[in-house]
Amino acid sequence: MPPTTARAARLTAADLTLADVEALIGFIDSKVSGVLSEHQTETDAWKAALGLRIALNIRAKLVREAYDRADQMPETVQARFRQWNRLAMLALGWEKDAGYDPRWKIVRHPDAEGAALFAALTGRP
């Protein structure tokens, strides 16, 4: 599925691709780079941005590994779900900024099967 066709409100981790992962990583990295370049070394803002860059690099490695797997085993589907949401959390503060894609939100379900099971058990979508 191309990165812009699925409705963001109904996305599952299975709807997202490695291209979505790379786009979100690039977006966050551009924001962090901007803060690092605008503030002097050792200021609180610079240190906070540096910490976010370190967290992003760790998250990026893990989410890339999850989405780079070709299999659809339950463990892979769950890993994609967990790792995507952990990456997406880093971008929450920029949801209203130019360049932020609505697909980059935290997803509620790992895949369509998980969403259907949730709906059946709770009566909610």
GIBEL-V282635 format. One record per helix or strand of 3 or more residues. SS is the DSSP state (h for helix, s for strand). FROM is the first residue (numbers start at 0). TO is the last residue. If there is no record, write none. Layout:
ss=SS from=FROM to=TO
ss=SS from=FROM to=TO
This chain:
ss=h from=7 to=9
ss=h from=12 to=14
ss=h from=17 to=37
ss=h from=43 to=67
ss=h from=73 to=88
ss=h from=91 to=93
ss=h from=101 to=103
ss=h from=111 to=121
